[in-house]
Amino acid sequence: MLDFSSLLLAAALSGTCLALTMFAIWFTAPRAGFVLTVASGILVLVAHVILFWRYTRDPDPLLCQIALALLSLGFLILCLSAMQYLGVSDYRRAVVPTFAAMAVCAALTFLGLDGVGFIVTYAVVTVLLSTIGAMFWINGSHDRRILLVVSFLSGSCAVSFALCGVVLMAKGQWTLGAAPDNWAERLNSVVSVACMTGLGALTLSLHHLQAQIELKAETMTDPLTGLMNRRGLTSLYGERTFGPFMAIVMFDLDHFKRTNDIYGHPVGDQVLCRFAAVIRKYARTGVDAFRLGGEEFAIVMSRMTEERAHDLASKVGVAFGTEIVATPLGPLRSTVSGGIGVGGTDGSTLDEVLAEADAALYAAKRAGRNRVISRTRIGKAEPDRPALRSA
């Protein structure tokens, strides 16, 4: 037969080691706030285990109330860490019901219904663990295999706590006067140790995965404008085949070198950011914006005809032409030229469509700038009407 006290002490030791490991990780990577939250939650659960072990030897109503409160609080913190990791900001949905249940549990235990207090606490923990598993499965956008394991472990632990409550209700143990000791409690101790150890290891894996994702995002993001850069363009579309309903618009700010020479690079940076803000307004599902380098930008459009692509690019030019940057030398208004490349009926590569868009862009420059030209309009005697004349 398993020794209940040994199981409790094993759970406390395992939790302490996990918490210390996570604190060490957080000290080296303070941005990983959810790791600190997980470590805090585990430490609260360790405190619960120690007090509960003490309660099994010296039953005391106050000790019982504190131990049950710490059990609910510890899993609440773990639930909040999951919300923190997944970007779910409405913490009140978990905090308010849990604290309400903790108050009910304390009142019941104070009135001598400690068995009902245990049942209420087990119900709260079951809901919190089920919520953790559901949130990771529904909201997670990372490796589904890791999320499946997180959901499975959380669900298994939730079932073990639910069984503890069911056994107490089945036996009608509304008043205990001592710590419950049955097969469900022993099973719960084993499952909790295994699940907490597994969840701790997965927390480290999720931290590592998050760090990789953040690093990848940084390498694919232009630090000045916040748009994706050329590396991001290659990563997203390098392996794609461009058909006739996919287009790329390349933009080049007109006379940008002169802007830098006359007004200075800080003003030039403001102009770049203004244009980035303009094209970001038109970014939506199927439309991605990039800064390729210097004053060159690009928009990739999916599920769009060449005519609609030309219309959208022209709207970008018009909108940017209305932007005014205040400078010490007076207000500055800039314009932009654009060239459109479209995928072929047999499929084109990213480089082929970019080359086509680049050729159309240079045609727009030669035609007088401040206009958008598409591939089918290169070589026309009458170039496109300018998007907007600069003042």
Secondary structure, 3 states (H helix, E strand, C coil): CCCHHHHHHHHHHHHHHHHHHHHHHHHHCCCCHHHHHHHHHHHHHHHHHHHHHHHHHCCCHHHHHHHHHHHHHHHHHHHHHHHHHHCCCCCHHHHHHHHHHHHHHHHHHHCCCHHHHHHHHHHHHHHHHHHHHHHHHHHCCCCHHHHHHHHHHHHHHHHHHHHHHHHHHHCCCCCCCCCCCCHHHHHHHHHHHHHHHHHHHHHHHHHHHHHHHHHHHHHCECCCCCCECHHHHHHHHCCCCECCCEEEEEEEECCHHHHHHHHCHHHHHHHHHHHHHHHHHCCECCEEEEEEECCEEEEEEECCCHHHHHHHHHHHHHHHHCCEECCCCCCEECCEEEEEEECCCCCECHHHHHHHHHHHHHHHHHCCCCCEEEHHHCCCCCCCCCCCCCC
